Amino acid sequence: MFNTVLVGADDSSTARRAVETAVEIARMSSGQLHIVSAFGAKSYGTASPETSFKAVAVEGDVDDLLQVLSFIATKQGLEPVLHAVKGDAADVLIKKADEISADLLVVGNRGMKGVRRVLGSVPNAVVHGANCSVLIVDTTE
C-alpha cells in the first residue's frame, strides 16, 4: 500500500513520535522509509559590542540527528534513506516527496494549535502542498 514512506523530523521529542509511526507503517507495508530533516542558518552571538552575530550552517548537526533517528528504524529491521536538505521545512518535505515519488508523507502535529494553526505551520503547509497522502501524527505531550 505505502511503498515509499517519507517522514519529516527535527530534534524534538514530538518528531521522534512521528518517526516511530512512520517506521511502523513502512514495516507493516514492507515499504522503503525516508527520513528528512531540513536545515538552514542559525544566528549565534553575544550582546558584546566587540562581537557580531554570525550565521552558522547546521548541516553537521542535522546529519548527526538523522543518524540517531535512523536507529529507531534499524531496531525494527528497516534501513532508512536519510536526507539532510537545506531550506524551509515544509518546502523541503514537499519537494523531497515529489522527488522520491512518496506514497505517504508523515509529520507531527507540532505547530497545529493556536495562532500558528491560523497563520501556518509545517504540517498545515505540507497538507496543502503535498501530491501524496499525508499523515499528521498526534505528537502532543
Rosetta constraint file for C-alpha pairs under 8 A:
AtomPair CA 1 CA 29 HARMONIC 6.15 0.50
AtomPair CA 2 CA 25 HARMONIC 7.78 0.50
AtomPair CA 2 CA 26 HARMONIC 6.93 0.50
AtomPair CA 2 CA 29 HARMONIC 5.97 0.50
AtomPair CA 2 CA 31 HARMONIC 6.00 0.50
AtomPair CA 2 CA 103 HARMONIC 5.41 0.50
AtomPair CA 2 CA 104 HARMONIC 6.38 0.50
AtomPair CA 3 CA 26 HARMONIC 7.46 0.50
AtomPair CA 3 CA 29 HARMONIC 6.90 0.50
AtomPair CA 3 CA 30 HARMONIC 6.98 0.50
AtomPair CA 3 CA 31 HARMONIC 4.16 0.50
AtomPair CA 3 CA 32 HARMONIC 6.02 0.50
AtomPair CA 3 CA 102 HARMONIC 7.64 0.50
AtomPair CA 3 CA 103 HARMONIC 6.41 0.50
AtomPair CA 4 CA 26 HARMONIC 7.54 0.50
AtomPair CA 4 CA 31 HARMONIC 5.49 0.50
AtomPair CA 4 CA 32 HARMONIC 4.91 0.50
AtomPair CA 4 CA 33 HARMONIC 6.15 0.50
AtomPair CA 4 CA 34 HARMONIC 7.51 0.50
AtomPair CA 4 CA 100 HARMONIC 7.75 0.50
AtomPair CA 4 CA 101 HARMONIC 7.21 0.50
AtomPair CA 4 CA 102 HARMONIC 4.83 0.50
AtomPair CA 4 CA 103 HARMONIC 5.33 0.50
AtomPair CA 4 CA 104 HARMONIC 6.66 0.50
AtomPair CA 5 CA 22 HARMONIC 6.83 0.50
AtomPair CA 5 CA 25 HARMONIC 7.85 0.50
AtomPair CA 5 CA 26 HARMONIC 6.16 0.50
AtomPair CA 5 CA 31 HARMONIC 6.78 0.50
AtomPair CA 5 CA 32 HARMONIC 6.13 0.50
AtomPair CA 5 CA 33 HARMONIC 4.94 0.50
AtomPair CA 5 CA 34 HARMONIC 6.11 0.50
AtomPair CA 5 CA 102 HARMONIC 5.82 0.50
AtomPair CA 5 CA 103 HARMONIC 6.10 0.50
AtomPair CA 5 CA 104 HARMONIC 4.95 0.50
AtomPair CA 5 CA 105 HARMONIC 6.05 0.50
AtomPair CA 5 CA 106 HARMONIC 7.44 0.50
AtomPair CA 6 CA 22 HARMONIC 7.47 0.50
AtomPair CA 6 CA 33 HARMONIC 5.94 0.50
AtomPair CA 6 CA 34 HARMONIC 4.60 0.50
AtomPair CA 6 CA 35 HARMONIC 5.87 0.50
AtomPair CA 6 CA 36 HARMONIC 7.15 0.50
AtomPair CA 6 CA 97 HARMONIC 6.69 0.50
AtomPair CA 6 CA 102 HARMONIC 6.36 0.50
AtomPair CA 6 CA 104 HARMONIC 6.24 0.50
AtomPair CA 6 CA 105 HARMONIC 4.83 0.50
AtomPair CA 6 CA 106 HARMONIC 6.13 0.50
AtomPair CA 7 CA 18 HARMONIC 7.09 0.50
AtomPair CA 7 CA 19 HARMONIC 6.19 0.50
AtomPair CA 7 CA 22 HARMONIC 6.28 0.50
AtomPair CA 7 CA 33 HARMONIC 7.73 0.50
AtomPair CA 7 CA 34 HARMONIC 6.29 0.50
AtomPair CA 7 CA 35 HARMONIC 5.05 0.50
AtomPair CA 7 CA 36 HARMONIC 6.12 0.50
AtomPair CA 7 CA 105 HARMONIC 5.71 0.50
AtomPair CA 7 CA 106 HARMONIC 4.54 0.50
AtomPair CA 7 CA 107 HARMONIC 5.96 0.50
AtomPair CA 8 CA 15 HARMONIC 7.56 0.50
AtomPair CA 8 CA 18 HARMONIC 7.84 0.50
AtomPair CA 8 CA 19 HARMONIC 7.65 0.50
AtomPair CA 8 CA 35 HARMONIC 6.05 0.50
AtomPair CA 8 CA 36 HARMONIC 4.86 0.50
AtomPair CA 8 CA 37 HARMONIC 5.79 0.50
AtomPair CA 8 CA 93 HARMONIC 6.56 0.50
AtomPair CA 8 CA 105 HARMONIC 7.75 0.50
AtomPair CA 8 CA 106 HARMONIC 6.49 0.50
AtomPair CA 8 CA 107 HARMONIC 5.54 0.50
AtomPair CA 9 CA 15 HARMONIC 5.00 0.50
AtomPair CA 9 CA 16 HARMONIC 7.04 0.50
AtomPair CA 9 CA 18 HARMONIC 7.43 0.50
AtomPair CA 9 CA 19 HARMONIC 7.01 0.50
AtomPair CA 9 CA 35 HARMONIC 7.06 0.50
AtomPair CA 9 CA 36 HARMONIC 6.19 0.50
AtomPair CA 9 CA 37 HARMONIC 5.27 0.50
AtomPair CA 9 CA 107 HARMONIC 7.31 0.50
AtomPair CA 10 CA 15 HARMONIC 5.94 0.50
AtomPair CA 10 CA 37 HARMONIC 5.87 0.50
AtomPair CA 10 CA 38 HARMONIC 7.60 0.50
AtomPair CA 10 CA 65 HARMONIC 7.67 0.50
AtomPair CA 11 CA 15 HARMONIC 6.83 0.50
AtomPair CA 11 CA 16 HARMONIC 7.70 0.50
AtomPair CA 11 CA 65 HARMONIC 6.65 0.50
AtomPair CA 12 CA 16 HARMONIC 6.64 0.50
AtomPair CA 13 CA 17 HARMONIC 6.75 0.50
AtomPair CA 14 CA 18 HARMONIC 6.71 0.50
AtomPair CA 14 CA 108 HARMONIC 6.57 0.50
AtomPair CA 14 CA 110 HARMONIC 7.10 0.50
AtomPair CA 14 CA 139 HARMONIC 4.97 0.50
AtomPair CA 14 CA 140 HARMONIC 6.80 0.50
AtomPair CA 14 CA 141 HARMONIC 7.63 0.50
AtomPair CA 15 CA 19 HARMONIC 6.33 0.50
AtomPair CA 15 CA 107 HARMONIC 7.43 0.50
AtomPair CA 15 CA 108 HARMONIC 5.89 0.50
AtomPair CA 15 CA 139 HARMONIC 7.40 0.50
AtomPair CA 16 CA 20 HARMONIC 6.22 0.50
AtomPair CA 16 CA 69 HARMONIC 7.25 0.50
AtomPair CA 17 CA 21 HARMONIC 6.26 0.50
AtomPair CA 17 CA 108 HARMONIC 7.48 0.50
AtomPair CA 17 CA 137 HARMONIC 7.77 0.50
AtomPair CA 17 CA 139 HARMONIC 6.18 0.50
AtomPair CA 18 CA 22 HARMONIC 6.18 0.50
AtomPair CA 18 CA 106 HARMONIC 6.65 0.50
AtomPair CA 18 CA 107 HARMONIC 5.84 0.50
AtomPair CA 18 CA 108 HARMONIC 5.27 0.50
AtomPair CA 18 CA 137 HARMONIC 5.88 0.50
AtomPair CA 18 CA 139 HARMONIC 7.01 0.50
AtomPair CA 19 CA 23 HARMONIC 6.06 0.50
AtomPair CA 19 CA 35 HARMONIC 7.65 0.50
AtomPair CA 19 CA 69 HARMONIC 7.42 0.50
AtomPair CA 19 CA 72 HARMONIC 7.65 0.50
AtomPair CA 19 CA 106 HARMONIC 7.88 0.50
AtomPair CA 20 CA 24 HARMONIC 6.30 0.50
AtomPair CA 20 CA 72 HARMONIC 6.72 0.50
AtomPair CA 20 CA 73 HARMONIC 7.66 0.50
AtomPair CA 21 CA 25 HARMONIC 6.30 0.50
AtomPair CA 21 CA 137 HARMONIC 7.55 0.50
AtomPair CA 22 CA 26 HARMONIC 6.05 0.50
AtomPair CA 22 CA 33 HARMONIC 7.48 0.50
AtomPair CA 22 CA 106 HARMONIC 6.34 0.50
AtomPair CA 23 CA 27 HARMONIC 5.96 0.50
AtomPair CA 23 CA 33 HARMONIC 6.92 0.50
AtomPair CA 23 CA 72 HARMONIC 7.53 0.50
AtomPair CA 23 CA 73 HARMONIC 5.70 0.50
AtomPair CA 23 CA 76 HARMONIC 7.59 0.50
AtomPair CA 23 CA 78 HARMONIC 7.71 0.50
AtomPair CA 24 CA 28 HARMONIC 6.09 0.50
AtomPair CA 25 CA 29 HARMONIC 6.14 0.50
AtomPair CA 25 CA 31 HARMONIC 7.99 0.50
AtomPair CA 26 CA 30 HARMONIC 5.71 0.50
AtomPair CA 26 CA 31 HARMONIC 4.63 0.50
AtomPair CA 26 CA 32 HARMONIC 6.23 0.50
AtomPair CA 26 CA 33 HARMONIC 5.99 0.50
AtomPair CA 27 CA 31 HARMONIC 6.36 0.50
AtomPair CA 27 CA 76 HARMONIC 7.51 0.50
AtomPair CA 27 CA 77 HARMONIC 7.88 0.50
AtomPair CA 27 CA 78 HARMONIC 7.00 0.50
AtomPair CA 32 CA 78 HARMONIC 7.85 0.50
AtomPair CA 32 CA 79 HARMONIC 7.91 0.50
AtomPair CA 32 CA 80 HARMONIC 6.87 0.50
AtomPair CA 32 CA 81 HARMONIC 7.89 0.50
AtomPair CA 33 CA 78 HARMONIC 7.49 0.50
AtomPair CA 33 CA 79 HARMONIC 7.40 0.50
AtomPair CA 33 CA 80 HARMONIC 4.90 0.50
AtomPair CA 33 CA 81 HARMONIC 6.31 0.50
AtomPair CA 34 CA 80 HARMONIC 5.42 0.50
AtomPair CA 34 CA 81 HARMONIC 4.64 0.50
AtomPair CA 34 CA 82 HARMONIC 5.85 0.50
AtomPair CA 34 CA 83 HARMONIC 7.33 0.50
AtomPair CA 35 CA 66 HARMONIC 7.21 0.50
AtomPair CA 35 CA 69 HARMONIC 8.00 0.50
AtomPair CA 35 CA 70 HARMONIC 7.71 0.50
AtomPair CA 35 CA 80 HARMONIC 6.71 0.50
AtomPair CA 35 CA 81 HARMONIC 6.28 0.50
AtomPair CA 35 CA 82 HARMONIC 5.06 0.50
AtomPair CA 35 CA 83 HARMONIC 6.18 0.50
AtomPair CA 36 CA 66 HARMONIC 7.73 0.50
AtomPair CA 36 CA 82 HARMONIC 6.12 0.50
AtomPair CA 36 CA 83 HARMONIC 4.69 0.50
AtomPair CA 36 CA 84 HARMONIC 5.99 0.50
AtomPair CA 36 CA 85 HARMONIC 7.34 0.50
AtomPair CA 36 CA 93 HARMONIC 7.10 0.50
AtomPair CA 37 CA 62 HARMONIC 6.64 0.50
AtomPair CA 37 CA 66 HARMONIC 7.28 0.50
AtomPair CA 37 CA 83 HARMONIC 6.41 0.50
AtomPair CA 37 CA 84 HARMONIC 5.18 0.50
AtomPair CA 37 CA 85 HARMONIC 6.40 0.50
AtomPair CA 37 CA 89 HARMONIC 7.36 0.50
AtomPair CA 38 CA 62 HARMONIC 7.58 0.50
AtomPair CA 38 CA 84 HARMONIC 5.85 0.50
AtomPair CA 38 CA 85 HARMONIC 4.89 0.50
AtomPair CA 38 CA 86 HARMONIC 5.45 0.50
AtomPair CA 38 CA 87 HARMONIC 5.93 0.50
AtomPair CA 38 CA 88 HARMONIC 6.63 0.50
AtomPair CA 38 CA 89 HARMONIC 5.17 0.50
AtomPair CA 38 CA 92 HARMONIC 6.50 0.50
AtomPair CA 39 CA 57 HARMONIC 7.72 0.50
AtomPair CA 39 CA 58 HARMONIC 6.24 0.50
AtomPair CA 39 CA 59 HARMONIC 6.13 0.50
AtomPair CA 39 CA 62 HARMONIC 6.73 0.50
AtomPair CA 39 CA 84 HARMONIC 7.04 0.50
AtomPair CA 39 CA 85 HARMONIC 6.18 0.50
AtomPair CA 39 CA 86 HARMONIC 4.78 0.50
AtomPair CA 39 CA 87 HARMONIC 6.02 0.50
AtomPair CA 39 CA 88 HARMONIC 7.57 0.50
AtomPair CA 39 CA 89 HARMONIC 7.65 0.50
AtomPair CA 40 CA 57 HARMONIC 6.07 0.50
AtomPair CA 40 CA 58 HARMONIC 6.47 0.50
AtomPair CA 40 CA 59 HARMONIC 7.60 0.50
AtomPair CA 40 CA 86 HARMONIC 5.49 0.50
AtomPair CA 40 CA 87 HARMONIC 5.82 0.50
AtomPair CA 40 CA 88 HARMONIC 7.60 0.50
AtomPair CA 41 CA 55 HARMONIC 5.67 0.50
AtomPair CA 41 CA 56 HARMONIC 5.28 0.50
AtomPair CA 41 CA 57 HARMONIC 4.67 0.50
AtomPair CA 41 CA 58 HARMONIC 6.37 0.50
AtomPair CA 42 CA 55 HARMONIC 5.55 0.50
AtomPair CA 42 CA 56 HARMONIC 5.43 0.50
AtomPair CA 42 CA 57 HARMONIC 6.69 0.50
AtomPair CA 42 CA 58 HARMONIC 7.28 0.50
AtomPair CA 43 CA 53 HARMONIC 6.00 0.50
AtomPair CA 43 CA 54 HARMONIC 5.53 0.50
AtomPair CA 43 CA 55 HARMONIC 4.74 0.50
AtomPair CA 43 CA 56 HARMONIC 6.41 0.50
AtomPair CA 44 CA 53 HARMONIC 5.49 0.50
AtomPair CA 44 CA 54 HARMONIC 5.62 0.50
AtomPair CA 44 CA 55 HARMONIC 6.74 0.50
AtomPair CA 44 CA 56 HARMONIC 7.49 0.50
AtomPair CA 45 CA 51 HARMONIC 7.05 0.50
AtomPair CA 45 CA 52 HARMONIC 6.11 0.50
AtomPair CA 45 CA 53 HARMONIC 4.49 0.50
AtomPair CA 45 CA 54 HARMONIC 6.38 0.50
AtomPair CA 46 CA 51 HARMONIC 6.71 0.50
AtomPair CA 46 CA 52 HARMONIC 7.22 0.50
AtomPair CA 46 CA 53 HARMONIC 7.22 0.50
AtomPair CA 47 CA 51 HARMONIC 7.61 0.50
AtomPair CA 48 CA 52 HARMONIC 7.77 0.50
AtomPair CA 58 CA 62 HARMONIC 6.46 0.50
AtomPair CA 59 CA 63 HARMONIC 6.21 0.50
AtomPair CA 59 CA 84 HARMONIC 6.96 0.50
AtomPair CA 59 CA 86 HARMONIC 7.71 0.50
AtomPair CA 60 CA 64 HARMONIC 6.32 0.50
AtomPair CA 61 CA 65 HARMONIC 6.21 0.50
AtomPair CA 62 CA 66 HARMONIC 6.11 0.50
AtomPair CA 62 CA 84 HARMONIC 6.28 0.50
AtomPair CA 63 CA 67 HARMONIC 6.34 0.50
AtomPair CA 63 CA 84 HARMONIC 6.36 0.50
AtomPair CA 64 CA 68 HARMONIC 6.43 0.50
AtomPair CA 65 CA 69 HARMONIC 6.22 0.50
AtomPair CA 66 CA 70 HARMONIC 5.96 0.50
AtomPair CA 66 CA 82 HARMONIC 6.43 0.50
AtomPair CA 66 CA 83 HARMONIC 7.77 0.50
AtomPair CA 66 CA 84 HARMONIC 7.69 0.50
AtomPair CA 67 CA 71 HARMONIC 6.84 0.50
AtomPair CA 67 CA 82 HARMONIC 7.99 0.50
AtomPair CA 68 CA 72 HARMONIC 7.63 0.50
AtomPair CA 69 CA 73 HARMONIC 7.39 0.50
AtomPair CA 70 CA 74 HARMONIC 6.23 0.50
AtomPair CA 70 CA 79 HARMONIC 7.63 0.50
AtomPair CA 70 CA 80 HARMONIC 6.31 0.50
AtomPair CA 70 CA 82 HARMONIC 7.70 0.50
AtomPair CA 71 CA 75 HARMONIC 5.94 0.50
AtomPair CA 72 CA 76 HARMONIC 6.91 0.50
AtomPair CA 73 CA 77 HARMONIC 6.52 0.50
AtomPair CA 73 CA 78 HARMONIC 5.11 0.50
AtomPair CA 73 CA 79 HARMONIC 6.56 0.50
AtomPair CA 73 CA 80 HARMONIC 6.58 0.50
AtomPair CA 74 CA 78 HARMONIC 4.86 0.50
AtomPair CA 74 CA 79 HARMONIC 5.67 0.50
AtomPair CA 74 CA 80 HARMONIC 7.53 0.50
AtomPair CA 85 CA 92 HARMONIC 6.69 0.50
AtomPair CA 86 CA 92 HARMONIC 7.56 0.50
AtomPair CA 87 CA 91 HARMONIC 7.13 0.50
AtomPair CA 87 CA 92 HARMONIC 6.08 0.50
AtomPair CA 88 CA 92 HARMONIC 5.96 0.50
AtomPair CA 89 CA 93 HARMONIC 6.17 0.50
AtomPair CA 89 CA 122 HARMONIC 6.59 0.50
AtomPair CA 90 CA 94 HARMONIC 6.21 0.50
AtomPair CA 90 CA 122 HARMONIC 4.99 0.50
AtomPair CA 90 CA 123 HARMONIC 7.43 0.50
AtomPair CA 90 CA 125 HARMONIC 6.05 0.50
AtomPair CA 90 CA 126 HARMONIC 5.67 0.50
AtomPair CA 91 CA 95 HARMONIC 6.05 0.50
AtomPair CA 91 CA 126 HARMONIC 7.81 0.50
AtomPair CA 92 CA 96 HARMONIC 5.95 0.50
AtomPair CA 93 CA 97 HARMONIC 5.98 0.50
AtomPair CA 93 CA 105 HARMONIC 7.97 0.50
AtomPair CA 93 CA 126 HARMONIC 7.25 0.50
AtomPair CA 94 CA 98 HARMONIC 6.37 0.50
AtomPair CA 94 CA 126 HARMONIC 6.31 0.50
AtomPair CA 94 CA 129 HARMONIC 6.50 0.50
AtomPair CA 94 CA 130 HARMONIC 5.30 0.50
AtomPair CA 94 CA 131 HARMONIC 7.73 0.50
AtomPair CA 95 CA 99 HARMONIC 6.08 0.50
AtomPair CA 96 CA 100 HARMONIC 6.16 0.50
AtomPair CA 97 CA 101 HARMONIC 5.77 0.50
AtomPair CA 97 CA 102 HARMONIC 4.90 0.50
AtomPair CA 97 CA 105 HARMONIC 6.91 0.50
AtomPair CA 97 CA 130 HARMONIC 7.43 0.50
AtomPair CA 97 CA 131 HARMONIC 7.82 0.50
AtomPair CA 97 CA 132 HARMONIC 7.65 0.50
AtomPair CA 98 CA 102 HARMONIC 6.48 0.50
AtomPair CA 98 CA 130 HARMONIC 7.86 0.50
AtomPair CA 98 CA 131 HARMONIC 6.94 0.50
AtomPair CA 102 CA 132 HARMONIC 6.59 0.50
AtomPair CA 103 CA 132 HARMONIC 5.54 0.50
AtomPair CA 103 CA 133 HARMONIC 6.21 0.50
AtomPair CA 104 CA 132 HARMONIC 5.87 0.50
AtomPair CA 104 CA 133 HARMONIC 4.81 0.50
AtomPair CA 104 CA 134 HARMONIC 5.59 0.50
AtomPair CA 104 CA 135 HARMONIC 7.13 0.50
AtomPair CA 105 CA 130 HARMONIC 7.96 0.50
AtomPair CA 105 CA 132 HARMONIC 6.96 0.50
AtomPair CA 105 CA 133 HARMONIC 6.28 0.50
AtomPair CA 105 CA 134 HARMONIC 4.76 0.50
AtomPair CA 105 CA 135 HARMONIC 6.24 0.50
AtomPair CA 106 CA 134 HARMONIC 5.85 0.50
AtomPair CA 106 CA 135 HARMONIC 4.80 0.50
AtomPair CA 106 CA 136 HARMONIC 6.03 0.50
AtomPair CA 106 CA 137 HARMONIC 7.16 0.50
AtomPair CA 107 CA 123 HARMONIC 6.25 0.50
AtomPair CA 107 CA 134 HARMONIC 7.76 0.50
AtomPair CA 107 CA 135 HARMONIC 6.43 0.50
AtomPair CA 107 CA 136 HARMONIC 5.13 0.50
AtomPair CA 107 CA 137 HARMONIC 6.16 0.50
AtomPair CA 108 CA 123 HARMONIC 6.96 0.50
AtomPair CA 108 CA 136 HARMONIC 5.36 0.50
AtomPair CA 108 CA 137 HARMONIC 4.70 0.50
AtomPair CA 108 CA 138 HARMONIC 6.20 0.50
AtomPair CA 108 CA 139 HARMONIC 5.67 0.50
AtomPair CA 109 CA 123 HARMONIC 6.19 0.50
AtomPair CA 109 CA 136 HARMONIC 5.72 0.50
AtomPair CA 109 CA 137 HARMONIC 5.87 0.50
AtomPair CA 109 CA 138 HARMONIC 5.58 0.50
AtomPair CA 109 CA 139 HARMONIC 5.96 0.50
AtomPair CA 109 CA 140 HARMONIC 7.25 0.50
AtomPair CA 110 CA 123 HARMONIC 7.65 0.50
AtomPair CA 110 CA 139 HARMONIC 6.79 0.50
AtomPair CA 110 CA 140 HARMONIC 6.96 0.50
AtomPair CA 111 CA 116 HARMONIC 5.80 0.50
AtomPair CA 111 CA 117 HARMONIC 6.61 0.50
AtomPair CA 111 CA 121 HARMONIC 5.59 0.50
AtomPair CA 111 CA 122 HARMONIC 7.30 0.50
AtomPair CA 111 CA 123 HARMONIC 7.48 0.50
AtomPair CA 112 CA 116 HARMONIC 6.20 0.50
AtomPair CA 112 CA 117 HARMONIC 4.61 0.50
AtomPair CA 112 CA 120 HARMONIC 7.99 0.50
AtomPair CA 112 CA 121 HARMONIC 6.47 0.50
AtomPair CA 112 CA 123 HARMONIC 7.01 0.50
AtomPair CA 112 CA 124 HARMONIC 7.12 0.50
AtomPair CA 113 CA 117 HARMONIC 5.03 0.50
AtomPair CA 114 CA 118 HARMONIC 7.21 0.50
AtomPair CA 115 CA 119 HARMONIC 6.12 0.50
AtomPair CA 116 CA 120 HARMONIC 5.20 0.50
AtomPair CA 116 CA 121 HARMONIC 5.89 0.50
AtomPair CA 117 CA 121 HARMONIC 6.46 0.50
AtomPair CA 117 CA 124 HARMONIC 7.36 0.50
AtomPair CA 120 CA 124 HARMONIC 6.05 0.50
AtomPair CA 120 CA 125 HARMONIC 6.66 0.50
AtomPair CA 121 CA 125 HARMONIC 6.04 0.50
AtomPair CA 122 CA 126 HARMONIC 6.02 0.50
AtomPair CA 123 CA 127 HARMONIC 6.15 0.50
AtomPair CA 123 CA 136 HARMONIC 6.89 0.50
AtomPair CA 124 CA 128 HARMONIC 6.42 0.50
AtomPair CA 125 CA 129 HARMONIC 5.99 0.50
AtomPair CA 126 CA 130 HARMONIC 5.49 0.50
AtomPair CA 126 CA 134 HARMONIC 7.69 0.50
AtomPair CA 127 CA 134 HARMONIC 6.25 0.50
AtomPair CA 130 CA 134 HARMONIC 7.39 0.50
